[in-house]
Amino acid sequence: MSKYRLPNQRWHIAPSQEQLAAELAAETGLSPLLAQVLINRGMVTPEAAKLFLSPESQVLPSPLEEFAPDLEISVALLKEAIANQEKIAICGDYDADGMTSTALLLRALRWMGANVDYAIPSRMTDGYGINRRIVEEFHREGVQLILTVDNGISAVDPIALARELDLKIIVTDHHDIPEDIPPADAILNPKLLLESSPYRGLAGVGVAYILAITLAQELGKTQGLVKPLLELLTLGTIADLAPLTGVNRRWVKRGLQQLPQSQLPGIQALIQMAGVTPESENGAESSKPKPENLKPEDIGFRLGPRINAVGRIGDPQIVIEMLTTADMGIALERAMQCEQINRQRQNLCTDIEQEAIAWCQASQIDLLQERVLVLVQPNWHHGVIGIVASRLVERYGVPVFIGTYEDDGKIRGSARGIPEFNIFDALEFCKDLLGKYGGHKAAGGFSFPAENLPALKVRLSEFANSYLQPEHLKPLVAIDAQLDLEAIDFDLYYQINALHPCGIDNPDPIFWTPNVRILDQQPVGKSGVKVTICQDARSPVKIKAIAWRWAEYLPLPLRADIAYRLRENRYNGGSSVELELVGIQPATAQPTISPRSKAQFECDRRRYACSFSAPELRIKNPEGKVLAVQPGERIGLLGTTRQDAMEVDVTQPRFARLIQAAQEALGMG
């Protein structure tokens, strides 16, 4: 029997803690299954579990105390600048976090009467972060106070220049702290706080939000400001893949409920253009609890990419105008531009990914030996190679450093990591070979002279070999608990809403079911697979599932262990709970098959005879035609004799139904 080609994965199934789960379930009202999920997330006491389920009940420490003394200094500088109508300039960034941060502070400072404008470095010509050119330009324009958002913590030289030019400067950032700290008047960065601080996981937009709200409270101008700023915070936090723990969880949970009723024209237009439909009251009976109106995936997969695409290959001013305008007409125009640019971004990503895969296949790189993939090619758009890097990590299971050549003889790129590999530490390990670089544990950006490429490959491989074992070099599927398909319904789906918002550091629960039967499978969209699954031959429960980017693995085995998330599918006014497959492995328990079996069965109102003699299944119709196929093969033979038989694709629905019915009759299913 031939082997199937399946995703190269490693599964980690969390150890079951039935007694503790039962105790937490009794205290929280959750099912033991979801209590186990809480245990997997580190909530092992009733107090921690209740705080997680009700984040608004947490008493937050004062931001002025947590960020002391820099937040107080920042507020004083801004109050003075507003009172004296000094010119303030925001230096933002071109990703979703940076653009939402910029829009948030623009809105807030204008609301408070500030004379404020902004600049965002060009991804193409400047690269990331504030630089000397921008500082000099601000100085010529009469700027007296600079605010950086989502950047600046590594900008020692430009900020030193600003101080030399007698400009005041406040750095708001969330990236990892380098050895050299810039000489700013104040630095607001949650990475400077204790790891236990609820503010520790803030994205750049979260830091901007704290600064804006604290200033508004000092000036008595919070009325009408908090809600729109919270919506921008929610967009930027999720789009930047910030951890949905601590204060992020509290604020994002609230913001997701506000977004569908947003009064900001830009957010209304973006939701409309992306086709995001807020969830109905229930999706089932009216007695069910109401879920959040928007889910993090609505932002992560629908709204966020449209914002990010502009920063990657377009002009960030489009997004800033969209998120700050009061004119619905302008907002719709800008949202339409976001839509068009995002389609261009999708095409670029597809082309570059295919070229990268082809290069990997042609080069026959030994990833077990290198333990890191360093891939540099000309004529790739560096605005999208970070997305491609993420896809290559998903495919190959190793850290990926991907770059392209610039006109100035340098290579510029992006990096994405795996759980056991720290990207920022790897860049620090290679800093003598690099020019500019920055990032955090999971991702980073860098540039370096092209002649350093061979040495950089060696150095990164050396770093990877010191931290990664062979067993790490497969994409990880972290599984929370085993689940029977018969237990999947809307009651369970809506219980999971209590764990939302899910995202980084609080992922959607992933369940697994062993030895399921795949009844039907077919490609869907560009690269997806849609299947129908049941638990076993006696089960009346059949459930739909979809797997993104799995078309290359067709046909899937008829028996398999699967890992999945639960999703609601809304279609034509109805809704159902479906599975989103994230993992598949050969079935842990295969049915026994006698050396030679025969049976008769009915399919599509016709009678057939079938037999199995390893490795071939034969199905005969009343006219004497025989379909012969080996399990796992896409192509079978159809004819009255082997000599006159023609090849047919047995994954076609009519053949797939026939084969499935024959296997059931033979006891193979």
Residue, then its C-alpha position, 0 to 999 in steps of 0.5 A: m500500500s502506497k504512502y501518502r504525502l502529508p505535512n511534515q509536522r511534530w505534534h505536542i499534546a498537552p498532558s491531561q489533568e483530569q482532577l484539576a480540570a474537574e476542580l476548575a470546571a466546578e469553580t468556573g462553570l466551564s466544561p472540563l474540556l475547556a478547563q483543561v485548555l485554561i490549565n494549558r494556558g497557565m491558569v491552574t488556580p480558580e483565582a487565575a482562571k476567573l481573572f482570565l475569564s473576566p479581565e475587567s475585574q483586574v485592578l490595574p496599576s497606574p501607568l504613571e507608576e509603572f512607566a515612572p518617571d518617563l510617562e510623567i516627563s512625557v505628559a509634562l513635555l506635551k502639556e507645555a508644547i500644547a500650551n505654547q503651541e509648539k510644533i509637534a511631529i510624530c515619526g511613525d512606522y509603515d506597518a499596521d502597528g506603526m500606522t495605527s499608532t500614528a493615527l491614534l496620536l494624531r487624533a488625540l493630540r489634535w483633539m487636545g488642541a496641539n499643533v501636530d503633524y507626522a512623517i513616516p519613513s519610506r520603506m523603499t528608501d529609508g528603511y525602518g525607524i527614525n533617521r538623520r534625514i527625518v530629524e533634519e527635516f523636522h528641524r528645518e520645519g520648526v518642530q520643537l518636540i518629536l514623538t516616535v511611535d513603534n520605533g526609536i529604541s535603537a535609533v541612538d545616532p538620529i536621536a543624539l542629532a535631535r538633542e544636538l539640534d535642541l529638539k525635545i524627543i519622546v520615544t514610544d516603542h515596544h521592541d527589544i531593548p538594545e545594549d545602547i539606549p538613545p539619549a531621548d528626553a523620555i522613553l516609554n517601552p514596556k520591555l523596560l518594565l518587570e515581566s510580571s507587569p500587565y503592561r509588559g506585552l503592549a504593542g507600539v499602539g498600546v504605548a501610544y494609547i497609554l500616553a494619549i489617555t494619560l495626557a487627556q486625563e491630565l487636561g480633562k479632555t477624555q470625553g469622546l476620545v476614549k472609544p475611537l482610540l480604543e478601536l485603533l488600539t484593537l486594530g493595531t494590537i491584533a495586526d501586530l501579533a501582540p500577545l493577547t494577555g494582560v492589559n491587551r486582553r482586557w482592552v482588545k476584548r472591549g474594543l472588538q465589541q465596539l468595532p462594528q458600531s464604530q463612529l470612525p468613518g475609516i473603520q466603517a469603510l475598512i469593515q465594509m470593503a473587507g466584507v467583514t460581517p459581525e456575528s449575529e446575536n447567537g447563530a443558534e437558539s436565542s438562549k445561547p450566550k452572545p459572542e463577541n461581535l468581531k473575532p481577532e481573526d476578522i482583524g488578523f486575516r481581513l482588516g489587518p492585511r489591508i492596512n499592512a499591505v499599504g505600508r508594504i508596497g504603497d504610501p502609508q499616508i493612505v491609511i493615516e488619512m483613512l483612520t483620521t478623516a471625518d469625511m466618509g467619502i474620503a474614508l471609502e476612497r482610501a479603503m478602496q485603495c487599501e483593497q486594491i493594494n492588498r490584491q497586488r500584495q497577494n499576487l506578489c507574495t504568491d509569486i515570491e513564495q513559488e520562486a523561493i520553494a523552487w530555489c529550495q528544491a533546486s539547491q537541495i539545501d540540507l536543513l537538518q545540517e544548516r538548521v536555518l534557511v537563509l535565502v536571498q534573491p534579486n528583484w524581490h519586493h522587500g515589502v512582502i518578503g516577511i510574509v513569505a518568510s512566515r509561509l516558509v517557516e510554516r512549510y519547512g519548520v526552520p527559522v527563515f532569513i529572507g532578503t533581496y538586493e538593494d541598489d546601494g550594494k546592500i541586502r535587506g531582509s526579514a526574519r521569522g522564527i520558531p518557538e525554540f529560536n530567538i530572532f533578535d538574539a540571532l541578529e545580535f550574534c551577527k551584529d558585526l556583519l550587519g548594518k541596521y537590524g531590530g526586532h524581537k523573539a519571533a521576527g526581525g528586520f535587517s540590512f547588511p553589505a552583500e559581500n557579507l552574505p557567505a559569512l552571515k550564512v555560516r554565522l546564523s547556522e552556527f547560532a541555530n545549531s547551538y539552540l536547535q535539535p533535529e526534533h525542533l525542525k518540524p512545524l509545531v502543532a500544539i494540541d490542547a485535548q482530545l475531542d470526539l466529533e460527536a461532542i462538537d456543537f454550538d454549545l461547545y463553540y459558544q463556550i469557547n467564546a469565554l476564552h476569547p480574544c484568542g491570539i498570540d500567547n492565548p491561541d485558539p484551542i486546538f483539539w485532536t481526534p484519532n482515526v477519523r474517516i475522511l468521506d469526501q475530499q476536494p480542492v477549494g479556492k487556490s490551494g485549500v482542501k474541503v473534506t467531510i469527516c466522521q468518527d467511524a462507520r457507525s457514527p451518524v455525525k458527519i462534519k465539514a472541515i477545511a484545510w488552507r494551503w493543503a491542496e498539494y497533499l491531495p489525496l488525503p488518506l481515508r483514515a487519519d488522526i486530525a488536529y483542528r480548531l472550531r469555526e462557525n460557517r455562515y452561509n445563506g442565512g444558516s450557520s454550522v460548526e466546522l473544523e479548520l484542520v491544522g494537522i494530520q497524521p497517519a491513523t494511530a489505529q488502522p482497521t484490520i483487513s482480511p487477506r482477501s474479502k468480498a462483499q456486495f453493496e449499493c451506491d447511488r441506487r445501483r448494486y455493486a460487487c467488490s473485493f480486496s486483495a492487497p494492495e488492490l481494491r476492485i469494484k464491479n458494476p452490473e455491466g461487468k466494468v471493473l474499477a481497480v484502485q490501490p488505496g492512496e493512489r489518485i489514478g485507478l483503472l476502469g474497464t472490462t479487462r485490464q488490457d482495455a482499461m482506461e485511467v481515471d481520477v478516483t478523487q472525482p466525487r462519483f468514484a470517491r463515493l463508490i470507493q468509500a461505499a465499497q470500503e464500508a462493505l468490506g469492513m475497511g472503513 
